[in-house]
Amino acid sequence: MKIKLRSGLNASLLALAACVGLHAPDSQAARDAQSILQQNCMGCHIPEANNGLSRISHQRKTPEGWLMSIARMQTMHGLQISDEDRRTLVKYMADTQGLAPSETDGVRYALERRLNTVEHFDEQTTQMCARCHSGARIALQRRPAQEWERLVNFHLGQWPSLEYQALSRDRDWFDLARTQMVPMLAERYPLDNPAWQQWLKTAPKSQTLAGNWSFSGHLPGKGEVAGVMAVAPDGEDTFKVKITGQYADGAPFNGEGSALLYSGYEWRGNVKVDGVNMHQVFAAKDNTLQGRMFEADHDERGLDFIAAKEGSNRVLAVQPGYVKAGSESEITLVGSGLSGTPNLGQGVQVLEVLEQSPSRIKLKVKAGADAQPGLREVSVGALKGPALAVYNQIAEVKVVPEFSVARIGGGGGSTPKVQGRFDAEAWGKGADGKPYRIGVVPAKWHVEPFNEQAKEDEDVKFAGVMQAETGIFTPGDAGPNPARKMSTNNAGNLKVIAAVDDAGNALTGEGHMIVTVQRWNNPPIP
């Protein structure tokens, strides 16, 4: 199921998300969270045992989930609360009623703003719930059965036309929601889960995150990046961050900022990198930071990120992750505590060590002309790392993401364009005939009409422009276009074509991109 970006929250939620500072700590002392709950929430929520409050004490959510709840109280129920108190409350609720790391596994794409993810939920959840918002939004909260039922009641009370919309009017939606969805959700996502209680007992102290982190990343349209992120304590669960790195082409990747830790592992950072404000959404566990960095104003412009703490002894990445049989290449190993002799597997010879440090080893290597195609285990001394792909020819090219959404914008309006950003992924066939991933390779890019209607409507002409060298598609302006039939906007239905030249062997990959209208509601969890 494709993530959909419709939401019942008021459009001002985006502004609230920016104000709340999920990605950056506030340096000023705030009121005690319990005082805020008593003074701001008890007008509607009834006190319960053990300092509990009705409704509030029977839910667990991510930081973004609690932010959305508070924002809904503001936009729908007139809650008056300062930005500072909202920050304090989100932090307290996420720390005391959050999710364990295992409870976010498989659905972190929503927190990381990977908005071209195609979801896979059961058919009933998809049709009953995930037609209006992502299934991940449901999976990132925990409630008992009674609270799930109240959520159903809230949906129908807040959106009375719900039962008449597509995928509702063909069934008794309310009855199915109460009698089938509520028991299923209560069993699948229960409030009481030993994993959360165990995490509260065993979560490491935030001070353990201080130090230097070697990192690796990949930004579609730009390439691989690596460097070191220095993390210094700046208060309880807050940090100062300094990044020093560079892309494979030598361009810098340097910046500074701050970060805040929720729930013992939910890292939210705000860093200005080379003049661009970027958010960090990472999971901090097992001496790694892993997730995504993306531009504050353009969440589609983001890079995968993984980092290992100094002293943790780990091989993080092989850049690039492939070498062609019979050729020489420069390979960089990125990690932490790298020492010892690098070994790239059978048929791959290390000709020269060009550079070596505990976080980076740059090698000149050669793959034998008779090296068998397939994946090789990479090691540095006793450390095992990601695989290196050896290939003699590319068998297939895939466009990643295979399906994507870009959005028109600008045109005098305040909503920016949302780009399409693509990689060409090469695949080979091993000696056993089974396919294996080689890696991201250079390509020439263009777009074509997806079907006859798109051809007739001249979507290629109006929907936007594809950069041939980078795979970055910039949509057209928002608003009516008098040059189009019926003065419609610059939407389009396009094929995305990647052309790869493998030593004279021409291959192409094909993806599908919808160029559509602006996102009017852009909640923290889509």
Steps between C-alpha positions, in 0.01 A plus 500: 500500500644837402537752780225757456541850631144589592436574863220611725732744675478868422756627250657708776644178642805546280572830668447340840745225411759762418432691823513204731867440430496121479832520322668757724512544877389823665761646730254669738372330813139390463225433749471155651306264272265389778409862568427553132277192492308612806457862394445452127342157463287430807225729376396219266687189619387341827762417767561130561710291736879532503492858366329378184260688276215354297583429137856638531628228733368222276711568192863466397646682201814630331606864551327588173187319615480699824566820307206423271273432800585832663462682169157345458402624845606850391333506160179314592445566870655839563788387723718794597861397549834670439760362261733444795241303699411296193864401461516396863181299473602316183832408658337376821230297324744341256734408786230353726245375245703438187577197288781248542747473210350164399155661479612740226677237289367483146310830511774756565470612138210725605707673770790533257278662234557230239183606322543275195482185710243247380339353810399137549220452750218248501213582265254591775737748667583647160137552407360599838781725625788554259292654224513839677842489667794263519465167672817595684313768691287227657797272560690776684260521793376266771156490667273257686179388328289771664730772368504352150119506508504863611730578210245345263225712658717810466552435129131477427414791728765727353443398137129412469531443124753222561246224435411646161852521361667248273569165672242589767167528322529145365498354854374561852817687593408596856384150596807339343727751672351429842454123477799396289763774489495588871575143623763455231676828579487436875670166448752623244585831670421458873569760765663248731808352337793355700736644237431856618541421868820309428634792295431743784711282729790436261525812281855640511560846640504776241855595603622185324422669167766767554811457286599472135287305255628382164216519247409392150211615284351514154312794346308426179611736226833564672655174615680357799621702796713419804655678795496546876225643720618634835237484775547702821261508801310826539265421788271211587428302183622791285810523282708726283585348164782573254529320166815481289474299181504495124329340203678253274553778244684709760218747576484592871237380744561713808264639759407571860185482706330337795302189584257369760448141610148366569401162646865409553569445128292733279759751374363823352757747373503833321826566315597765247712327236677728254235767557199264473285416803463123535310281743637175641264215588711213634462199725787482749563140605777242510771766458351615169298798382289408201225676309471794265610863467283726286457867421264684733315661209524208258471162669537325163862619493652262750771244553512161665729522802679247717767575760712297740646642822873528534629185666208281396710325231277463197520514120207718395525532125691415184507798261435428219363156574608337176794431266498360148692182422825577318512862614673715761307727733531712814291370790446675834410311816315709759462401863629526854804335655629387162835329543668201348522373144209567262367197312249544218440136424598243240620641170543857628857615562601799712767672292569791734377657823462865403378626837430339838349622826271344762198641312607478135711272280546593135624221274607446143367160399480272200246230424638212298370455148383151598343609834162336543206743507330535836534647846820491706523536877719797591712491814758717675699283734239317708220741406242386247322758288251554219542308177693606193338412167720363223344496153602439142190654347179667613198282444227747598450864598232600749373852568481573875242588619300293254189710572513858623299817543622849413293812565456826317548815708617856502331698225446787741373275777666421833515121453833391346547243229578142599766350275536148373845358574619172350786252498592245233561169675700236313436129548704205386463123482722274706661178389185324628281721278343679797477882490705712738522874554811666363430856611414851384662583166517815281215540252346738248146597595186609319124473532235372259119493501378215717203421273307629201306751709823645635630526146185674380515744794868574432596420860869485415486859374312646795555287812863597561865451410730203557871566546668253265817459709356479852156335484342800676157601368366848578123535447330792329335797666173467689182663382301502175704489180325673207718308258346169605167354406226661711775706671568212736805491727839346426427153635623198306535124473855409400742217440845559650771353277859429609744415219823327604801428279683189619812496283297542183207291617199734523243427770198691625288493813151639537309654790164670543451854631176683568536879494208627704372795704639652818490345846261721691535303823846380592485337845810363676373145439336482154 
